Amino acid sequence: MSKSFERRMIRVQKRIENLTEKELLRFERWLDSQGQKVFSVKQAADFLDVCHVTIRKALKTKKLKGFQLNSMGTWRIPIEGLERFMEGAR
């Protein structure tokens, strides 16, 4: 490993150690999402060839399953949720 990579990893480790409980839960949720195929709102909109507003409305009305990573509204949509949404839309 390069020294710069090691320094970056030490900085990341220190940031993780200083997270609040709420931030740590959010971070763990994000890490869990990386093990499966998930889409952002924009990626889902591009994939389905619709406007991002359509995706956000579907998330709000729970016609599309997804989860928020933070209070700013950053959504992630699992591939399974997109597949179910497409089946229901037909």
N, C-alpha and C positions, 0 to 999 in steps of 0.2 A: 504494500500500500504506500502511496505517496504521502509525504508529510502534510501537504495541503488537505488531502482527503481526511487524514487523521485529525487535523485541527477542526475541520468542518464537523466531523462526527462528534468530537468533544463538545463543540458549541451546541449541536442538536441535543446531545444528552443532557447538558445543563438546562436547556430550554424546557425539555420534557420534565426534568426534576422540579422545575419551578411552576409547573402548570397547577391551576386550581383543580379541585375535584371535578367541577363541571367541565372545564377545558379538557381534563384528562379523559373523561367519559366520551366527549366529542371526538377526541383524537383516537381513542380506541375504536369508536364506531367507524371512523374514516379508515383506520387500518383494516378493520374487518371487511369493509367494502372493496378493498383492493384485491382481495382473494377471489372475488367473483366479478363477472362482467357487469359494469354499471355505466350509465350514460349521464351526462349533464343535461340540462334542459335544452341547450342549443344542439347538442349531439342527437338527442332524441327527436327534436324537431327536424333536423336535417335527415335523419334516418327515415322518419315517417313522411317527409316532404310536406310538413305543415309549418305554420308560424309558431314561434316560441310562446306566444300568448295562448294558443290552443293547448299546448302542453301544460302551462301553468294553470289554466282553468280546469283541465282534467285532473291535475293534482289536487287543486283546491276542493273540487267536488268529489274527490276520492274515486273517480272513474279510472284513474291511473295510480298504481301503487308506487310510492317512492318514499324517501326519507330526507329530512333536512340535516345538513351537517352543522349548521350554525344558525344563530338568530337572524342573520342577515338574509336568509332565504336561499342559501346555496343548496339546491336539491340534487339528489342522485337517484336514478331510476334503474333498478335491476333489469336485466334483459328479460327475465320472466314476466315482470310487470308490463313491459312493452309488448311481449307476445300475447299476453292476456288482453291487453287493450286493443291490439289489432284484431284479435278474434272477435271481440265484442263489437268492434266498429263495423264489421262486415255484415 
